[in-house]
Amino acid sequence: MAAMDTLPPDRDVAAIGLLQDPVRRALYGHVAAAGGEVSRNQAAEAVGIQRGLAAFHLDKLVEAGLLEASFRRLGERRGPGAGRPAKLYRRARGEVAATLPPRTYETAARLLAETVDQAGADLELQAVARRAGREAGRRLPEAGTGAAPAVERVLAARGYEPYHDGATLRLRNCPFANLAGEFPVVVCAMNLALVEGLLEGMGQPPGRAAMEPAPGRCCVAVADPSKDNED
């Protein structure tokens, strides 16, 4: 992970502390779930507060490194009379994390990923990931129900941020994004095996998960079980 992708630990704690405020937490959640740029008006309407208050809290989240801001004219009108560019917000590309006392698990994860990569132990890692996912899926209350919402809830709880794209559940967030950027072959295959095992443990066909990499989201996609009802 590049140094620019990590905030200093003391700033991480302060940033996480900002989310204790329910308004800021709601604004952050809305912007993160949008998967793109959100204006002050859109954020204020979504949370149910005044635009000025939304602007204040959004800018605080930018200062903390949780959001990023940019300026762009909305609409197609250009030139004199087009108005000022709107300030738009999106989730920051970096990560914010804090542990007490401090821990550096990602360093260990990077070393382990490098070892797997150099040793060619990809298949062994995938087998372990699939087994871990299967065991986790079996322990969940939703296991065996076969309901699409159960799959979404489980993936959301594990940090994948699923969203519907037609008959596919795409995953907006990769829980292993930093490692995947450095060891894509090893980590993305592990991720797929983990999701396959999770589905299998829940009573879902593991083949619903497939590798569909694209910029800005997880490399794994899951076919929506509800499409079977349309056949």
C-alpha positions as CSV (number, residue, x, y, z in Angstrom):
1,M,0.0,0.0,0.0
2,A,1.4,3.3,-1.0
3,A,2.0,5.9,1.7
4,M,-0.5,8.3,0.2
5,D,-3.3,5.7,0.7
6,T,-3.0,5.7,4.4
7,L,-3.8,8.6,6.8
8,P,-1.6,9.0,9.9
9,P,-2.9,6.9,12.8
10,D,-3.9,9.9,14.9
11,R,-5.8,11.4,12.0
12,D,-7.5,8.0,11.5
13,V,-8.8,8.1,15.0
14,A,-10.1,11.6,14.6
15,A,-11.7,10.8,11.2
16,I,-13.6,7.8,12.7
17,G,-14.6,9.9,15.6
18,L,-16.4,12.3,13.2
19,L,-18.8,9.5,12.3
20,Q,-20.2,9.4,15.8
21,D,-22.4,12.3,14.7
22,P,-25.5,10.7,13.2
23,V,-25.8,13.4,10.5
24,R,-22.3,13.0,9.3
25,R,-22.6,9.2,9.4
26,A,-25.7,9.4,7.3
27,L,-24.1,11.8,4.8
28,Y,-21.0,9.6,4.5
29,G,-23.2,6.5,4.1
30,H,-25.2,8.2,1.3
31,V,-22.1,9.4,-0.6
32,A,-20.4,6.0,-0.2
33,A,-23.5,4.1,-1.4
34,A,-23.9,6.3,-4.4
35,G,-20.7,5.0,-6.0
36,G,-20.0,8.3,-7.7
37,E,-20.3,12.1,-7.3
38,V,-23.0,13.6,-5.1
39,S,-24.0,17.2,-4.9
40,R,-24.7,19.1,-1.7
41,N,-28.4,19.4,-2.7
42,Q,-28.6,15.6,-3.4
43,A,-27.0,14.8,-0.1
44,A,-29.1,17.2,1.9
45,E,-32.3,15.8,0.3
46,A,-31.3,12.2,0.9
47,V,-30.6,12.8,4.6
48,G,-33.4,15.3,5.2
49,I,-31.5,18.4,6.3
50,Q,-30.9,21.9,5.0
51,R,-28.3,22.4,2.2
52,G,-26.1,24.6,4.3
53,L,-25.9,22.1,7.1
54,A,-25.1,19.4,4.7
55,A,-22.3,21.5,3.1
56,F,-20.8,22.1,6.6
57,H,-20.7,18.4,7.5
58,L,-19.6,17.2,4.0
59,D,-16.7,19.6,4.1
60,K,-15.7,18.3,7.6
61,L,-15.7,14.8,6.1
62,V,-13.4,16.0,3.3
63,E,-11.0,17.6,5.8
64,A,-10.9,14.3,7.6
65,G,-10.0,12.4,4.5
66,L,-13.2,10.4,4.4
67,L,-14.6,12.1,1.3
68,E,-13.0,13.8,-1.7
69,A,-14.4,17.0,-3.3
70,S,-14.3,18.3,-6.9
71,F,-16.0,21.1,-8.8
72,R,-17.9,20.6,-12.1
73,R,-20.7,22.4,-13.9
74,L,-24.0,20.4,-13.9
75,G,-26.1,20.5,-17.0
76,E,-25.0,21.3,-20.5
77,R,-25.0,25.1,-20.4
78,R,-21.5,26.7,-20.7
79,G,-20.1,30.2,-20.9
80,P,-21.4,33.4,-19.4
81,G,-24.6,32.9,-17.3
82,A,-23.9,29.2,-16.8
83,G,-23.4,29.7,-13.1
84,R,-20.7,28.5,-10.8
85,P,-19.5,24.9,-10.8
86,A,-21.1,22.7,-8.2
87,K,-19.1,21.1,-5.5
88,L,-19.4,17.4,-5.7
89,Y,-18.4,14.7,-3.2
90,R,-17.4,11.1,-3.5
91,R,-15.9,8.6,-1.1
92,A,-12.1,9.0,-0.7
93,R,-9.9,6.4,-2.4
94,G,-7.7,5.9,0.7
95,E,-8.6,3.9,3.8
96,V,-9.1,4.9,7.4
97,A,-8.5,2.3,10.1
98,A,-7.6,2.4,13.7
99,T,-6.8,-0.3,16.2
100,L,-6.1,0.0,20.0
101,P,-3.5,-0.8,20.7
102,P,-2.0,-0.2,17.3
103,R,-1.7,-3.3,15.0
104,T,-0.3,-3.7,11.5
105,Y,-2.1,-6.7,10.2
106,E,-1.8,-5.5,6.6
107,T,1.9,-5.9,6.8
108,A,1.5,-9.5,7.7
109,A,-1.1,-9.9,5.0
110,R,1.2,-8.4,2.4
111,L,4.1,-10.7,3.4
112,L,1.8,-13.8,3.3
113,A,0.5,-12.8,-0.1
114,E,4.0,-12.3,-1.4
115,T,5.0,-15.7,-0.1
116,V,2.0,-17.4,-1.8
117,D,2.8,-15.6,-5.0
118,Q,6.5,-16.6,-5.0
119,A,5.8,-20.2,-3.9
120,G,3.0,-20.7,-6.4
121,A,0.6,-21.8,-3.7
122,D,-2.4,-20.2,-5.3
123,L,-4.5,-23.3,-5.4
124,E,-3.8,-24.1,-1.7
125,L,-4.8,-20.5,-0.7
126,Q,-8.1,-20.8,-2.8
127,A,-8.9,-24.1,-1.1
128,V,-8.5,-22.6,2.3
129,A,-10.5,-19.5,1.4
130,R,-13.3,-21.6,0.0
131,R,-13.4,-23.7,3.1
132,A,-13.4,-20.6,5.3
133,G,-16.3,-19.1,3.3
134,R,-18.3,-22.3,3.5
135,E,-17.9,-22.6,7.2
136,A,-18.9,-18.9,7.7
137,G,-21.9,-19.4,5.5
138,R,-23.1,-22.4,7.4
139,R,-23.0,-20.5,10.7
140,L,-25.2,-17.7,9.5
141,P,-29.0,-17.7,10.3
142,E,-29.8,-17.1,6.7
143,A,-28.0,-20.3,5.5
144,G,-30.2,-22.6,3.4
145,T,-33.0,-20.1,2.8
146,G,-32.1,-19.5,-0.8
147,A,-33.3,-15.9,-0.7
148,A,-31.6,-13.2,-2.7
149,P,-31.9,-10.6,0.1
150,A,-30.0,-13.0,2.4
151,V,-27.1,-13.1,0.0
152,E,-27.1,-9.3,-0.1
153,R,-27.2,-8.9,3.6
154,V,-24.3,-11.3,4.2
155,L,-22.1,-9.7,1.5
156,A,-22.9,-6.3,2.9
157,A,-22.0,-7.4,6.4
158,R,-18.7,-8.6,5.1
159,G,-17.9,-5.2,3.6
160,Y,-18.6,-5.9,-0.1
161,E,-21.3,-3.2,-0.5
162,P,-23.5,-5.2,-3.0
163,Y,-25.8,-3.4,-5.4
164,H,-28.1,-4.5,-8.2
165,D,-27.0,-4.2,-11.8
166,G,-29.8,-5.9,-13.7
167,A,-29.7,-9.6,-12.8
168,T,-26.3,-9.3,-11.2
169,L,-25.2,-8.4,-7.7
170,R,-22.0,-6.3,-8.1
171,L,-19.8,-5.5,-5.2
172,R,-18.8,-1.8,-4.9
173,N,-16.1,-2.4,-2.4
174,C,-13.3,-4.9,-2.3
175,P,-12.4,-5.7,1.3
176,F,-8.9,-6.5,0.2
177,A,-8.4,-3.6,-2.2
178,N,-4.8,-2.7,-1.2
179,L,-3.6,-6.2,-1.4
180,A,-5.4,-6.8,-4.7
181,G,-3.7,-3.8,-6.2
182,E,-0.3,-5.3,-5.4
183,F,-1.1,-9.0,-5.9
184,P,-4.1,-9.1,-8.2
185,V,-3.9,-12.7,-9.4
186,V,-3.4,-14.1,-5.9
187,V,-5.9,-12.0,-4.0
188,C,-8.7,-11.8,-6.6
189,A,-8.7,-15.6,-7.0
190,M,-8.8,-15.9,-3.2
191,N,-11.6,-13.5,-3.0
192,L,-13.6,-15.4,-5.6
193,A,-13.0,-18.7,-3.7
194,L,-14.1,-17.0,-0.5
195,V,-17.4,-15.8,-2.0
196,E,-18.0,-19.2,-3.7
197,G,-17.6,-20.9,-0.3
198,L,-19.8,-18.4,1.4
199,L,-22.6,-19.0,-1.1
200,E,-22.2,-22.7,-0.9
201,G,-22.4,-22.6,2.9
202,M,-25.6,-20.6,2.6
203,G,-27.2,-23.2,0.3
204,Q,-26.6,-21.2,-2.8
205,P,-24.8,-22.6,-5.9
206,P,-21.2,-21.4,-5.7
207,G,-21.2,-21.0,-9.5
208,R,-23.3,-17.8,-9.1
209,A,-20.0,-16.0,-8.3
210,A,-17.8,-15.1,-11.2
211,M,-14.8,-13.0,-11.9
212,E,-15.8,-9.8,-13.6
213,P,-13.1,-7.2,-12.9
214,A,-13.7,-3.5,-13.5
215,P,-12.2,-0.3,-12.2
216,G,-13.5,1.0,-8.9
217,R,-15.2,-2.2,-7.7
218,C,-14.6,-5.7,-6.4
219,C,-13.5,-8.2,-9.1
220,V,-16.3,-10.6,-8.1
221,A,-19.9,-10.5,-9.2
222,V,-22.8,-12.7,-8.1
223,A,-25.7,-13.7,-10.3
224,D,-29.0,-12.7,-8.6
225,P,-30.8,-15.9,-7.5
226,S,-34.2,-14.1,-8.1
227,K,-33.6,-14.4,-11.9
228,D,-34.3,-18.1,-11.6
229,N,-37.9,-17.3,-10.8
230,E,-38.3,-15.6,-14.2
231,D,-37.4,-18.8,-16.2
